[in-house]
Amino acid sequence: MGLHAQLKEALLRPAIIVVIGFRFGDPYIRETFDLALRSNRDLKVVCCLRRAPKREASLRRLMKDFPS
């Protein structure tokens, strides 16, 4: 099983996912997380960054759409 398939499986289970340094610039990964957060209310994503994302950044939109 490939890494993308493993990620999708993990995102569909109740889980806490810790993301370190990734700013969700990759459209495929961003859409995968967006869909998972909409589908799985038991999913929590903790994003660890050195600085806040820029106003127009994709990560900023995800943070706005899913504040918790």
N, C-alpha and C positions, 0 to 999 in steps of 0.2 A: 504494500500500500504506500502511495506517495505522500509527501509532506502535506500537500494541499488537502488530500482526502483525510489525513489524520487531524489536521486543523479543523476541518468541517465537522468531523465526528466529535471532537472535544467541545466545539462551540454549541453543539446541540444538547449537551448534557448539562445538568446543573453544575456550575463550575465558577471558580474565580481564576481569571486569566491575567497574569502579570506581563505587561509589555514594557520592555526597557529600551528606550532610545528610538523606537520606531514611530515615525510621524504619519503613517498611513497615506503616503504619497502614491503607493501602488494601487491603481484603481480596482484590480481584481481582489486584493486583500481587503481593501476598504469596503467594497460591496459585500464581501463575505461576512465581515464583522457587522455591517449594517443590517443585513438580513438576519443574522443570528441574534442580534440584540432585539430585533422586532419580533422574532419567533420564540425566543427563549427568555421568559421573564426571570428565570433563576440564574441567568448568566450575569456575572459582574466582571468588568474589565478595569484593571488598575494600570494606569499608564504613567510610567516614570520618565520624566524629561528634565533636562537641565534648564530649559526656559519655556515659557508659554508659547504656544503656536501663534503664528501671525494671524491677523484677523481673517484673511482670505484662505487660510489653510484648510485642507480637508479634515484634519483632526479637529479643528475648531468647530466645524459643522457637526461632527459626530458628538463632540462634547455638549453642544447646544441641544441636539436631538435627544441625547441620553444623559441627562445631568447626574443621575445617580450611578 
